[in-house]
């Protein structure tokens, strides 16, 4: 299979998994596991899997200077990204969270302009403004609270910070992929991330009552660890070797559609006119930002 086509396929499946994960994770927290405790479990499991899979490729020596960039990749891609996302998702609804995440391509474009000095056209500026308006509609004028979503405005804001952090991660990690195999790179990113999330999640893991937890919740935890963390990060990293950060981030566009369909089928969320208008604005903004001939 052509490398470019394979990269698109991997990015698509990563977005598919993420879209379903909004509702799956919401079923687990905060009722059974608090957000930071769930993140620690997620990172511990994924770290072990990444170190195991790294044994399948030849060893590589990481330059001492590159560990600084790896540290920031772990900070933005694992620590801030996950802490803010899971805490935000525990306070808001799956559809709100997935729509806000589609601002990531817009944020990646802005960060690429500031950090990498990439060009921004008038069409892309229009996309940025339209997309931001859509996200702000959810944050400022969404409902105050619904069942299992106690503080939607704060939750939406935290997920927005998570989206910005993930955008930074894509930009920081891209140059490293030109030097190292993704399997070796991701194992170090996650090991550093694990060390940083332990202080946040250790006490919450200790509070988990494993004996009273239904079997189905164990399966959902396993889904988040293996599919949402291990496979999606691996798929995105492999896709990023071929695609630009802005192109890869555009696949987040699929998440609200997937998350909305799944959440509504499962009965954990519902559509409103506000969400439809906000989604339309965000989608329009993402389209204007990302529509270009090159990857």
LINTAMO-V878651 format. One line per field, one symbol per residue. ss: DSSP state (a for helix, b for strand, c for the rest). phi: phi as a letter, one per 20 degrees, with the letter a starting at -180 (. if undefined). psi: psi as a letter, one per 20 degrees, with the letter a starting at -180 (. if undefined). A space follows every 10 residues. Layout:
BEGIN
ss: ???
phi: ???
psi: ???
END
This chain:
BEGIN
ss: ccaaaaaaaa aaaaaaaaaa aaaaaaaacc ccccaaaaaa aaaaaaaaaa aaaaaacccc cccccaaaaa aaaaaaaaaa aaaaaaaaaa accaaaaaaa accaaaaaaa aaaaaacccc caaaaaaaaa aaaaaaaaaa accccbccbc caaaaaaaaa aaaaaaaaaa aaaaaaaacc caaaaaaaaa aaaaaaaaaa aaaaaaccca aaccaaaaaa aaaaaaaaaa aaaaaaaaaa ccccaaaaaa aaaaaaaaaa aaaaaacccc ccaaaaaaaa aaaaaaaaaa ccccc
phi: .ggfffffff fffffffgff fgfffffede fecfgfffff ffffffffff fffffecgfc eefgffffff gffffeedff gfgfffffff dcdgfgffff fffggfffff ffffedmffc effffffgff ffffffgffe cfffacgmbf bfffffffff ffffffffgg ffegffffdc fgffffffff fffgfeegfe dfffffefef feefffffff fffffeefdf ffffffffff fdefgfffff ffgffgffff fffffemebb ecffffffff fffffffffe fbfee
psi: pphggggggg hghghggggh hghghhhgqj ghpqghhhgg gghgghgggh hghiiiqqqq ppqhhihghh ghggghhgfg ggghghgghi iaqgggghgh hiighghggg hhgggikqqp rgghgggggg ghggghgggh jrqhqrpjmh ngggggghhg hgggghghgh gghghhiihq phghghhhgh ghgghhighh ighhhhipnh hjpqhhhggh ghggggghfg gghgghghhi hhqqhhgghh iihhghgggg gggggijirq qrhghggggg ggggggghgi orhq.
END
